[in-house]
Amino acid sequence: MTGSLPEDIADVLDLVLSADEPVHVALRRQVPRLGVRSRCECGCGTAYFALDTDQVEPAPTGPGTVVAADVQLLTETGECPGEVLVFAQGGYLSWLEVCSWSDDVEVNLASARRWLQPPS
């Protein structure tokens, strides 16, 4: 399977898996083969991945499900309305979750992508 990620998901994964630690490096190697199996219907941007695990090496996360990356979102005004989590199962990218902690600030994949960008 050759992945075909939408640009918004690919950008957010690139931003949250940016550390040079071994788990992030191994998970970034999986991204070119990653596809989207489904997306949350509420509009938050959460995406569940499809990945042919025979085509990539697992990240050193161990068995089971783990949070492989967790980044809090900061708005332009310094508020923290939510976070982005990347989950791995058995060392393979499994899903990206966009979480909202605010009733006042809309948190979705588009806003997460904007807030995760380094200041220019």
Secondary structure by P-SEA (a helix, b strand, c coil): ccccccaaaaaaaaaaaccccaaaaaaaaacccbbbccccccccbbbbbbbcccccccccccccccccbbbbbbccccccccbbbbbbccccccbbbbbbccccccccaaaaaaaacccc
